[in-house]
Amino acid sequence: MAQVAEQLGTPLMPWQRGVADIALEVDPLTRRLVYRQVVLTVPRQSGKTSLILATAVQRALGFGSRQVITYSAQTRNDARKKWEDDHVEALRNSPFARLFRVRKANGNEAVIWRNGSRHGISSTTEKAGHGSTLDLAFVDEAFAQVDDRLEQAFKPAMITREQPQLWVVSTAGNRGSSLYLWDKVVDGRRHVEDGRTSGVAYFEWSAPEDADPGDPAVWRACMPALGHTVTEDAIRDDFVSMKRIEFMRAYLNMWPKRVVVDPVIPAETWATLVDEHSRIPGALVFFLDMTPAQTAGAIAAAGRRADGRMHVEVVEHRPRTGWMGERVIELVRKHNPAAVVLDPSSPAGALIPVLREAGIEPKLMTARDVAHACSAFYDAATKDALRHLNQAELNAALAGAKKRPLGHAWAWDRQDPDIDISPLVAVTGALHGFAQYGQVPEPEDVEPLCAWG
């Protein structure tokens, strides 16, 4: 296999050689492969694709008889793209080019080797693998598989073959949705820890759950391609620019405890609402919010732009909450808002006495107001009726926020301690507050929004 990789122009890195040395172990008595299944989880950009291709080519040419090989990924389209762009292209540019032909008929794609071996692709449905024998199968990007239907389809096609092998290859997914791969990881770790032998070769490169994702020592411990095809500077750049939870999954092969869900408002929609020069020329409303554990607080503002759209903005967002009372009083004196609004049933209710002592009478939301506020914010965002400043704290809060039922309506879910959505709750409340209290004559001495100073 190492010789094949050399011919393909992608010599095996040490980690790949270690996997190959074990995955292709042969029983000296039977002369057959020891392992019927290989499970490999490794960070992205580690060299999974080149390892898969070298394994497939060595199988096609080196097993002495016609071999049937199939490759699958998240979807059939994904599998075809990777097979055509990576597998076929690499083979055409290698010394193996004269030994095969390519069939691209839709639904019947394959590399056909002169010795009769076939290297094709498979769908991810229950019918995958049915109707023919199979010697080697790859379930790539296994995090996308919600159940084991693909494996259950492959296994009957392998049962009569002398040396079948199933490779399950992936980077970590989400514990709540990547059920098939998570089961493989749990089972593989258990076998390794217990020292039990089985027909499965299990490999995992990942950082421990308590690791610091920004520590280069952590990167070096779990990224086997670092220093070979990946540089530390490139990883550092991505650590700064990526969402932390995605960096942990992609580069540290970690399984974050929080299940990543589709955002309530799609990222594509939210991105179209950015206007970093947006301003409120007149009346505005402030809203105050704190996290349930009072670990952070947020002050947001909302008002109407000159073009009639609404403007929402996080004025201040900081750890802890002791700073909020003094800051709100300062903002009120400077900007003379139409109202200061908060939810008295939230921890922000503790600010009511502070505000009243300063001569500020806050407007209080009810549970019905909370539901109306969330619906109004969603409608404004999805109907192109608001603009925001592309603030990182607001973007992050929206990306991780989920709904919770509230009567026949819904509100933002505050139960996940791993994500701070106070900036989102604050702009949602501010938008509602403006609808209720912002339609007043505009005083001439109000400073425009964003002159926070």
N, C-alpha and C positions, 0 to 999 in steps of 0.2 A: 504493500500500500504506500509506503514511503517512496518507493521508486515511481509509482504512478503519479503521486503528488508532485514529484520533481519534474516529470514530463509535462504535467499540466501547468507548470510555471508557478506553483504555490507550494514550495517545500513545507513539510509539516513543522509547525512550531513545537516546542517541547510539550506543551499541554496536549496538542493533537496527537503527538506520537505516543504519549502516555495512554490516551484513550484507545488508540488503535492497538497498542500492545496488549491491552486487556480485553477489549471488545472482540478481537479476532483470535483469542486464545483457542487452541485446538486440543481436544482430549487425546493424549498419546495412544490410548487403547483403541478408541473408535475412529480417530482421525476426523472427527466432526467438531464443529464449533461448540464450545462449552455453553455459550449464552444464546438463548432464543430471543432475548429482548435486551435492548440497550436504552437506558434513560439518561439523557444529558441535558442539564440546565446550566447555562453559562451567560454572562452579560452580552449585550448586543455588541456587534462589530468585533467579536472575538475570533471569527473564522469558522463559524458553523457551516456556511455554504461550501467553502472549499473542502472541508472535512467530509461533508455529505457526498460531494461529487467524486472525490477520490475513493470513497467507500463503494460508490455505485460502479465506477469504472473497474476497480479491482475485482468486484464481484462478477461483472459482465465478462471479463477476459481471463480471470485467474482461477475459476472453479472447475474448469475442464469439461463443462457441459453447458447447454443452453440455459440461461438464467432469465427469469422474469422479475423486473425491478419496477417499482412504482413510487412516485413522489407525490405528496399532498401537502397543502399549506392551509391558510385560513379559509380560502374559498378556491373553487376550481380556477377562477380567473387569476387569483394570486399565484396558484401553483403553475399555471401555464406561463405567466410572465417570468417567474424566476427560472423555470425550466428552459424557456427560450432565450432569455437575456443572459443568464449566468451559466447554466449547464451546457446548452448547445453551443453558445458562443465560445466558451472556453475550450470545448472539444475541437471546434473547427480551427482554432488557433494553436493546436497542439500536434505533436507527431502522430496522434491517434486519428487524425482527420481522414486518412485513406481507409480506415477500418470500419466505417459506418456510413449510413445514409439517414436522412431525417425525413420523417413523415409528419406533416402538419395538418392533416385532415381533421377538421374540428370534431372532437369527441374520440379521436383515434390517434392522438399525437404520440410519437415515439421516436427514440433513437434506435435504429435497427442495426445491430452489429453483424459483421460477416459470419460470425460463428453461430448466429441465430438468437443471441441474447437480445432482450428488448428492454429499454429504459424509457418508461412513459410516465404519465401523470394520472392522478385519480381525483374524483370529486370527494366531497366531505359528507356525502349522504349515506343512508343505510345500505344502498345498493353498491357502494364502492367496493371493488375487489371481488364482486360476485361473478361467477361464470368462468373463471380460469384459475390456473395454479399460480402461485406467487412465491418467490424465493426471498426477496428483500423488499421491505416497505419502509418508507420514511413518513412520519407524521411531524412535519416541520411547523414551527410557530404553534406548538400544541396548546399554548395559553388560550387560543381562540376556540378550542373545542369545549363545548358545554357538557358533553357526556362521552361515553366510550363506544359510541356506535361505529366509528371508523375502525377502531381496533377489533371490535366484534365482527365486522365485515371482513377484515383482512385474515383473521386467524383460520377460518375454515379453508381459505384458499391456500394456506401454508401447511395444512396438516399432513399432506402426503409427501411433502418435500423433504429431502435428506438433511439439508442444512438451512432451514429458514431463519430469518432474523428480522425483528421489528425494531426500528430506531424511533424513539420519541425524543424530539429535540426542541428546545425552546429557551427563551428567557422567561423570568417569572411573570405571572399575571396577577389577577385579583382573586383573593380567597373566596369572594362571594360569587364570582362568575366563571373563573377558570377551574371548574370543579374536577375535570378529568386530570389536568396536570397537577393540581394540588394533591390529589389522591396519590399520584405517582411519587411526588416529593415526600409526602408523609411516610408512605410505605418504604421508599428507598432509604430514607434516613433511619427508619426503625431497623431495617435489615443490617445497615452498616453498624449502628450502635450495638445491636445484639450480637453481631458477629456471625449471623446465620448465613448459610450458603443457600443459593437459589439459582434459578435460571435467568436471573436479571443482573446485568452489570449497571451499577448506578454511579453517575458522576455529577458532582455539583460544585460550582465555584460561586460563592456568594458571601456577603458580609453578614456578621451576626446582627441580631435585632437591635442591640444596644450600641452599634457602631456609630461613629460620627461621620455622616456622609460627606463632609467637607475635608476630611483628613486624608492627605495623600498616602499615608501609611496604610489606611484602609483600602484605598484604590489598589495599591501594589499587592496587597494580600489576596484580592479576589478577582482581579482583572488579568487573566492569563496572557492576553495579547499586548498588555502594556509593556512598552519597550521593544516590541517587535513590529507590529503594524499600527499601534496606537501610541500617541505621545501624551505625556502628562499635561502639557500646555493645552492640548485640545480638550482633555477631560475637564480641566479647570475652567475653560471658557464655557463649556456646556453646564457646569455646575452653577455658574453665575446666571446663565440665561434661561435654564429650564425650570419648570415647576419642581419643587423638591421631591414630591412623591413620584413623579415620572423619572427623575434622575435616579432615585433609589432603585426603582424597578429595572430601568434600562441598563444602567452601568454598574450597579452593585448587586443585581440579580436578587433583590430583596422582595419579600411579600408584605407590602404595607398593610397594617391592620385595618385601615379604613378602606372600605370598598369604594372605588372610584366609579361614580355614576355619571350618566349624561347630564350636563347642566340643565337647569330649568329653562334658561334662556340660552339657546345655542351660541357658542363662541363666535360663529360667523356673523350672527345677527348683532351681537353686542359690539363687534368690531366695526360695523357700519355706522354705529352711533357716536363714534369718537369725533370730538372737535376740541383740540387742545387749546384753541383760542376762544372757546365759548365763555360768555359772561352773562351776568344778570344786571340789566341796567336800572331796575327799579326794586319793588318790594320783594322781600325774601323771608323765608321761614327757616329756623334752626330746629333740628331734632337731636336728642341726646339718647345714647344707648350704651349699655355695658354688657359684657359677657356674663352668663349666669354665675360664674365663679369670681366675677369682678377682677379677672386677670388683665383686662384691657377695656378701654372705652373709646367711643367714637362720637364726634360731633359732625353732623352733615347739614348742608344747606340746599334749598331748592327755590326756584323762582322761574319766571317766564322770560324767555329771550325776546329780542326785538322781532324775530321771525315767527313768534307764536309758539314755538316748541318749548318744552320744559328743559331746564338745566338742573342737574343734580351733581353734587360735589361733596367729597369728604374733606371737611375743613381741618379736622385734627383727628389723629388716631395714634394712641400711645399705650404702652403697657401700664397696668394698674389704673386706678381711677381717681386717686386723690387730687389730681390736677384739674379735674373737670369743672368743679364749681367756679374756681377763680377764672378759668379760661372762658367759660360761658358768660360770666358777668362782663369780662373785658370785651367780648364780641358784641354783646347787646349794646353796650355803651358806644361802641364804635360804629355799628351798622344799623341800629334802631330797627330791628326786624319786626315784621307784622305779628309774629308769635314765636314763642319757644315751646316746643311740644315734646312730650315724653309719654311712655307707657308706665303708669304708676304701679302696675303689677310686676314690672321688671325691676332688677336691681337699681336702675336709673331713678326709680321712685325715691331713693334716698336723697336725691338732690332737691326735692321739693322744698324742704325747710330752708336750705341754703339760698335758693332762688328767692323765696318769699322774703327772707331777711334782707335781701338786697333790693327789695321793691319790685321784683319780677314775678308776675303771676303766670306760671306755666299752664299751657293747655294740656289736658289729660285725655289720652286715648282710652277707648273701651275695647273689649274683645271683638265687638263687631267692627270697630274702626280698624283694628289690626287686619282682619280678613279683607275689608274693603281696600286697605292700603296695598296689600300684596297683589290683589287682582288688578288694581289701577296701575301699579308699577309694571306688572307683566304686560298689560295692554299697551301702555305707553312705549315700552321697549320694543314690542313686536309689531307695533303699528307706526314706527318711525316718528314718534311724537316727543322724544326726549334726546338730549345730548349729554355726554359725560367727558371727562378730561383724560381718560385712559390711565387712571391712577392704579398702581400695582396692587394696593391693598383692597381696593374695590373689585378689581378683576379676579384676584385670588379668592375673595369671599364668594363671589358669584359662581366661580368654577366649582367650588366644593359644596355649595348650598343644596339642601334638599327640602322638599315640601313635607309638611305634617298636616293631617286633617284638622280642621277647626269648624265643628258643626257641619254645615253643608258646603263650606268653603275650605280654604287652606291658609296656612301661614308658614313662614320660614322655620325650619326645624333647628332648635338650639341645643339638641341633645348630644351632638358629637363634640367631645372635648378636644379633639385633635385639630379642629379648624375654628378660627375666629371669624364669624360672619357679622360682627357688630358694624363694620362699615356698610354692609348691604342693608341690614335692618335700619340703620340710621338714614340712608338715602331714601329707602322705601317710606319710612315715616315722614321724612321731610316733604316728599312729593305729596303725600296725603295731607299733611299740615298746610301746605300752600293752597291746595284745593279748598280747604275749609276756611282758612284765615288770611290768605294772601291777597285776596281781591279787595284791596283797600286803596284809597288815594295815596299816591306815592309822595312822601315828604321830599322837599327839595334838597335837604342837607344830608341825604343818605349816601355814604360812600359806596361805590360799585363793588359787587362781589369779587373776590380774589385779591383785594387789597388788604390781606390779612396782617402784614407787617410783623 
